[in-house]
Amino acid sequence: MKVVVSEFMDQPAVAKLRTRFGVTYAPQLVDDRAALLSQLHSADALIVRNRTRVDAELLAAAPRLRVVGRLGVGLDNIDLPACAARGIQVIPASGANARAVAEYVVATAMLLLRGAYLSSVEVAAGAWPRARLSEGREIAGKTLGLVGFGDIGRCTARLAAALGMRVLAHDPMVDPHSPIWTQTGAARRELDALLAEADVVSLHVPLSPQTHHLIDAGKLALMRSDAVLVNTARGGVIDEYALAAALRGGQLGGAALDVFEHEPLAAGSPLADLRNLNLILTPHVAGVTRESNARVSATIAEKVGDFLQAIAT
């Protein structure tokens, strides 16, 4: 059986796959669509991250494809109905990068609340903005609002609680009577109430027609003027124009964005030229660390390998 890996995968996991199957490991394929499609003609499995589009064109080029492994958890780059129609199994690395994302959320929330860590250029130039930066806030005692309460949201809740935060969560997919509420100590809230109450709002929902621009001008207006917003989910969940306007107008205390509606950011993005407005922008790396890469890759290597072994017997 043949496995094609079109994006970066931890090398020990690739080596493990090679002990069981023929493996084409070519992370450059994500940027060479024609070469990728040609490799898939004889592929039984495809392993991707978030940039490979698993769409109708790709599936048509892969008549033998039985399984897609996702090195991560977001599935918006994969046509799930088309895969289901073909009987192709889609396997995400659920939980494997939750700790990395949770640490990113808590760390950036602390940075935004304290407000002192973006002053290096000023201080190096001889300025001494001590009075202005003495108004930073501690994270202990603050309220964290989690929009989405799956594996990553729950891991974030536990880390935040350990730092003395009070945790609220909104997720209509989680049963109100689920023991997870007691286990994590999070209190259920409707979305509008959560936005109005939280000092820190962190997004953990997939991108869908229902969540596209979920956080728009109206929702941002519900938030406290000193609250901060962290998005590690998908860029399209936030209306970036509305967010930029809220930051410029002093209607929000700050934001950290790891994901964007268009990646990389295009020229003329509303998020450009927002210096000195307590804004942190990172290139979709919240879930990507040395440790999480190893966990995610090992998880997918094992699950995809076991699936192929099972259908071969």
Order of alpha helices (4+ residues) and beta strands (2+ residues): beta-alpha-beta-alpha-beta-alpha-beta-alpha-beta-alpha-alpha-beta-alpha-beta-alpha-beta-alpha-beta-alpha-beta-alpha-beta-beta-alpha
